[in-house]
Amino acid sequence: MFPNPNKALRLAIVIFTIGFLVSNNAFAQETFLERLRERISGRRNRENHINGGEDINAFIVADGRERTYIIHLPSKRKRTKALPLVFVLHGGGANAENAIRMSGMSDKADKEGFVAVYPNGTGRVKNKVLTWNSGNCCGYAMDNDVDDVNFMRLLIEKMEREYNIDNKRIYFTGISNGAMMSYKIACELSDKIAAIAPVAGALNCPCSPDHPVSVIIFHGAEDRHVPYNGGIGEKAKEKRIDRPVSYAVDFWLKNNNCISTSKKEESGSIIHETYGGCEAGSAVELYTIKGQGHAWPGGEQGLRYGNVDRPTQEISATDIIWEFFKEHPKE
């Protein structure tokens, strides 16, 4: 009787894996395990997504931690065309799946043809109640000094290796703690990032970028979690001092060598300020939403989505963010 060929094949794979791990160094082991697990337990075959507009669950090892994220590949993408890359960072206490629902960025990616990535922060429970180490916030990530900037650096490099990414069009957005993290990434990875779009966050970290970065900011004037005018948010879980929105605007105007006076438009509860004359084609814009609290404009209300308060439906932050990103590649 002949042995079961499938069983023999599985045994051969196990023996090969053990031999590889024994004979190679720690870095090679990590890389091999990473690729092997993605192929075996990644849940979806990357080739099936070329015209599907579906999600891929993946992970990367950063600083000895297994870091997870979700990739959304747009429908009808072409292998020969380099695509923009948009990272969406969840708020404190949420996760990547919440960011997908909160932002609606995957639908936008399918319509406009870019890759959307939703990384997970860290926490005591895997993929639940997660935070980012954005400076003076928040929770587990800050308490354990997690290097989220290095995680993002490695993730960008991995995306560039595995997909046809336009390295002049790499962008970050996020809400609350995720917005704070997008600021920190722009501060420390200004050589890679073309633009960021913080929503309901504050620039609280030390910041000394080497290059211009385009910035579009959304913030509710009545935010009691991350106050528009700075200070301690009366509804914030962590009693920290947040810098005002004006600090972030002034900082990026100076960094990008922009004209300090703005073009101001007002409609309903929306105040839109645009600053021009910036270096290297960069720009700075601010959307102030009168009467709005801690929320993603145009999104659904719900704590897990990051919209603690009722968001305005007068504008869609997702639509405006993409138009801004599209107009501001890195020069």
Secondary structure, DSSP 8 states (H G I E B T S, - for coil): ----HHHHHHHHHHHHHHHHHHHS-HHHHHHHHHHHHHHHHSSS-GGGGTTT--EEEEEEEETTEEEEEEEE--TT--TTS-EEEEEEE--TTB-HHHHHHHH-HHHHHHHHT-EEEEE--B-SBTTBSBB---SS--HHHHHTT--HHHHHHHHHHHHHHHS-EEEEEEEEEEETHHHHHHHHHHHH-TTT--EEEEES----S----SS--EEEEEEETT-SSS-TT-B--TT-SS---B--HHHHHHHHHHHTT--SSEEEEEETTEEEEEE---GGG--EEEEEETT--S--TTS--BGGGTB-S---SSS-HHHHHHHHHHH----
